[in-house]
């Protein structure tokens, strides 16, 4: 497939339909057509395994599937079998289903560092629920978030800190503070500056770099010393670092943690997990003022919980996390070799844990560049690779990796030409891709 010759006419028409009815043309900003080269934003028809097909009939090897949620590949047979078993039995009742008890037992066996769990449909809700619990338990209003992590929730306490803060009162945003990842001294200084005011520390326990030795344990001790609740956002690290998330890999236990994405392999399910003492504040058996924790009509749909249980079983029985790492290591090595071979190793970079790879596109001065990202994405699409990141799924084959590396090599050859010309514009095909968080459309 060559997208320069086939400009995706059906996808273009579908994008126009989407924008006419849906603000942003997608239900997640990261899926917006502004994230792709002009007129080269495929609209998906269907997917199977590590491949997706657009409405124009083109097939792609897909990375970052479902924004990292489809880690087993699309239409995974074990997950679909579990879902189908529940569909004929009803999905939602006026009282809890026994499936809720089964799913909770399965989750707590998978994440033994947690004592209770409550399910919901998206990551934002459970992360915000953790913040609400922390504020109730501590009687404090301020929230401290890790400044080096890009996203925690769609709710005001976080979004107000981004360039897309329209509609959010300043009084809400002022309650959110920021601390740098990996710097215990700076975090302690922040807590000392606001004594007895910070309810919780919220962070992804790991990201594109490994946590410095002793950092997570030090943060645990810091939270205890200052009376803060430690919250791990395990949306990405959950399952990809270990079945029990980063807390399971690094052995540091948070007070609360939020899981989602890979938990349902594309089905809508997320989880708030943590210490019983905190979680019970949202229950019916405590003596404290009640916290309206999570009350979701669709939070315990039986088929989504069945999907989550099947995902956990598949990960543990088939060693999926290890496979994700092996695939990622092979891909990263191939991309780096391709970039080196084309003389752009200092400009096309692969970063992150092997199971969660991203790429950086740098200009001649080695600064992050949206135009060069556009050039790179355009060439990947031309070769049948749909890759806003290089996050792997376990459905990828050796042949998929080999084809991807070949396409990356071709993209790097064009990248080298643009660097030599001192201007990537002739290879963009239109406006550059845009950052998700920006004040103006």
N, C-alpha and C positions, 0 to 999 in steps of 0.2 A: 504493500500500500504506500502511496506517496500523496500526502495531503496537499502538496503544492499543485498537483494535477487534479486532485479530487477535493474541492473545498467544502465537503460535508454539507450539501444543500439541505438535506432533510434535518440535520442537526441544527443548522442555522434557522430553519423555519420553526423547529420545535423550541429553540431558545426564545424566539420572538413570542410564541404562544405562552411560554413560561413567564416572561417578563410582563406580559399583558395582564396576567391574573395573579401572580405571586410576587410580592416585593422582593427584589433582588434576583428573581428568576430561579431561586433554589431555596430549600428550607434550612440550609446551613451556609453561612457566608464563605466558608472554605471551599464549597463546591461551586461558587459563582463562576460565570463565564469570564469575569474580569481576571480570574486566576490563570487563564489560558491565553495563548496567542490569539490575535484577532481572527474571528471566523473559524477558529480551530478548537472549539469547545464541544467535544462529542456529547451527545445526549444518548444515554444508555438504553438499549432495548432489553438485554438480559445478560446474565453471567453464569459461568460454570467453572468451578475450580479457580484457577488463577487467571482466567480469560474473561473478557467482557466483549460484547458486540454493541456497536452503536446503531442508531436507526437508519444509517446509511449502508449498513451491512458490513462494516469494517470490523475486524477482530483485533483486539489489543491484548498484550500481556499487561496485567494491571498490578500496580504497586500501591501501597497505602490504602488497600481495599476498604471502602466504607469508612474512611478516616480512621483506619487502624482497627475497625471493629470486626471485620471478617477475616480473622486470622487463620481459620481452617480452610478458607476458600469458599466460593459461592456454592450454594445448594449442596452443602456437605451431607452425605447420606445418613450418617448417624444422627445428626441434628434434625434433619427432615423427618426421619422415622419417628423420633421422639415427639416432634411437633404434631405429626399426623395422628398419632395415637390419642392425642388430647382433643383434637379439633371436633371429633364426633361426640365428645363427652361434655361439651359446653366450655366456655372460656371465662365466664365471670358470673358470680352468684351473689346473693344477698348476705351470705355468711362466708367465712373463710373456707377455702378448699383444703382438703388434706394435702394437696400438692404444695401448699405453702409451708407446711411443717416438713415435708420431705425435702423441699428445696433449701430450707433454712439449715436442716441437718447436714445436707450435702455441702453447702457453702462453708459452714463452720468446721467441717472436717477438712475441707480444702485450705481454709485460712484459719488455722488453730490459734493464732494470736488474737482473734476476736472472740467475744463471748456472746454477743447478740448481733442480729442482722435484720435490716428492714429493706424490702425491695421497692424500687420505683421504676420509672421508664427512661430517665435520662440522667446524665452525669451532673448537670447543673443543680438539679433538685437535691440530690443527696449531698453534694458539697455544701450547698447553702444550709441544708438541715444540720450538718456538722457545725457550721458557724453558729446557728441558732442555739444548739445544745450547749456549745462552749460559752456563749454569752449568758445563758440561763444558769449554768453551773457555777460560773465565776462571778456573776453580777457585774461584769465589765462590758464596756461598749466597743472598745477598739479591736480591730482585727489586723494582724500582721501577715502579709503575704510575701512569698518569695518573688522578688522583682525580676529574676532571671527566667521565670517560667511564663509562657505566653497566655495561658488561659485557665481559668478556674470555674467560671459560672457565667450564665447570662444575666444573673441577678445584679441589682444595683450596687451592692457592696463591692463587687469586682469591676463591672463594666464602667462604672463611674471613674475608674482610674485609667481608662483607655482613651484614645482620641475620639472614640464614638460614645461620648458621655452625654449627648443631647437627651433631655428629658429626665435627667437624674439630678436631684437637689444637691447642691454643694455640701450641705450639712451631712448628707449620707457619705459622700466621698471622703470627707475630712476624717471620718472614723477609720478609714483603711490606711494602714502604714505599710512600708515595704522594707524588706531586708535582703541583703545579697546572699546568694547561694555559696556555701562553703566557707563563710567568714563568721566564725563564732563570736569573735571580738566585736564586730560591727552589730551583730544581733543583740549581744548583751548590752552594748551601749544604747541601742534603741529601747530595750526594755527598761533600762535605768532612766532614760529620758522620760518615759511614761510609766512611772512606778504604779503598780496595782491597777493599770488601766487596760492592759492588753489581754483579751479573752483567750486568744489562740494564735498559734503559729501554723500557717497553711502553706504546704509546699509539695511539689513532686519530689519524692525521696531520691530520685535519680533522673538524669536527663541525657543530654548529648555527651556528657562526660561522667565518669564514675565519681561518686562522692569521695572527697578527700578522706584519707584514713582517720577514723575516729570522729568524723564530722556528725554523722547521724546520732551516734551515742552521745556526743557532746551536746547536740541540740536537745536530745531527750533530757539530759541532766539540766540544761538551761531552762527548759520549760518547767521542770519540776521545781527548780529553785525559785522561779518567779511566779509560780502558781498558774501557769498557762496550760491550756489544752493543746496537745500536739496532734495535728491533723495531717495525714498523708493522703494526697490525691494520687490514687493508684489507677486512674483511668487508663493510662498508657502502660505503666509498669506492671499492672496486674496481668498475670499469665505470661507476658513477654519476658519478664525477668525471672519469674518462677511461678508455679501454680498459685502460690500464696503471695505473689507480688514481690516488691522490693523488700518489704518487711520480712518476708520469708527467706530471701536471699541474704540480706545483710544482718538479720537477727536483732533488729531494733524495733520495739513494739510501740506503735503510736497509741494514743488514747482513742482516736477515731480514724477511720479510713473510708475512702469512697472508691468503689469499683464500678466499671461499666465497660464500654467498648467491647473487648474480646469476650466478655462474659456471656453474651448471647449469640455470637457469630452472625451478627446482623439483625437478630431479633431484639426488640426493645426491652432491655432489662438493665437495671443498675442496682447498686447495693450500698447502703450505709452500714458499716460494721464497727464494732468497738467494745469498750468496757461496759459491763452490765450496769455499773453505777450511773454512768452517763446515759446510756440508752434507755434505761427505765424511766428517766424523766419524761419520756414521750409515751409512757405506758399507763397502765391502770392500777399498778400495785405499789406506787411510791407515795410518800407523804409530802413531797415538795409541791410547789406550784407547777401545774401541768404545762408541758411544752407541746405546742401544736407541731408535732415533729414532721410526719409525712402522712398525708391522708389522700391517697390517690385512687380514683375509681378504677383505673386500669393497671395499677401497680403490680398486681398479682395475677395477671392473666395466665391461665394455666399453661397455654402453649409456649409462652415466653419463658416461664419457669422451667418447663420441660426442656427447652432449648438450652438453658443455662446448665441444667444438670448434665445433659449430654455433652456439652462443651467440657465441663470439668472432668467427666469420665474419659473423654477422648484424650485430653491433655495428659492425664495421669497414666492411662494405660498405653498410650502410643508414644510417649516421650516427645510431645509436640514442641515444648520449649527448646529442647536440645536441637530439634530439627530446624526450628526458626534460626537459631544461632548458627548452625552449620551452613544453611542457605545464605544467610546474611554475610558470613565470612567469605564465602565463595564469590558472592556478588561484589563485595567491597574490594576484594583483591583484584577481580577482573576489571572493575571500573578504574581503579588506581593504575593498573598496568596500561589500560587503554589511554588514560589521560597522559601518562608518562610518555607513551609511544608517540603521541601526537604533539608533545611539547607544551601541554597545558596543565601539568600536574600542580602548578602553583595557583591555578585559577578554577579548576573543577575539583572540588574537594568532597570526600565522603566522610561523614561524621556520625558519631553515636554508637550505641551498643549494637552489636551485629543484628539483633532481632528488631532493631528500631532505627534503621539508617535513614539519614537525610542527606541532601547534597547542598553544597554552597557554590554559587557562581560568582566569581570575582572578576573585576575589570582589570585593566592594565596596571593600575595602581594597587591591585589586590584588595579592593573594597567591594562589599556586596553590591551587586548590580542587577536591577530588574530587567534592563535591556538584554544583558547576557543570559539571564534566566529565560527570557522569552525565546532567544535564539536556541538555547539548549532544549527547551520543551518542544519547540517547533520541530526540531530534527528528531527527537524521540518519537513524537507522534507520527512523523513521516515514515518511521521504521516500524510502526505498530506497537509502540511501547507507551502506555499511559501511566505516567510516573510523576505526580506532584512531589513524591518523595521516593526513597528506595526501601520503604518498609515492606518486608516480605510477608507472604502467607505460606503456610505449610503445603499448599497445593502446587507450588512452583516445582517444576522439574529441572533436571540438569540442562535439558535442551532449552527451556525458557531462559535460564541464566545465561547460557552461551549466546542465544539470540540477543538478549538484552545488552551484553557486553559488546557484541558486534555493532549494534545500533549506537551505543555510547561512543564507540571508536569513530564512527562516521560523524556523529555530532561534534566530537572533539576536533576532528579535522576542519570542520566549518568554523568552530570556535577559534582555532588557530589563525584561520584566514581573517576573521574579524579583528583579532588582536593585532595582526600584522598591518591591517588597513587602518587601525586606530579608531574604528567606528563600526559598531555592530548593526547600525540602522539598515543597510541594504539587505540584511538577512532576517529582519524581524517580520516582514509582511504586514506591518501596521503598528498600532500602538503597543507599548510594552505591557506586560502583566502588572498588576497593582498589588500593594500590600492589603491584607484583609482589614486591618485596623487603620482607618484614615478618616479624617474629619469630613471631607467632602467626597461625594460620589465621583 
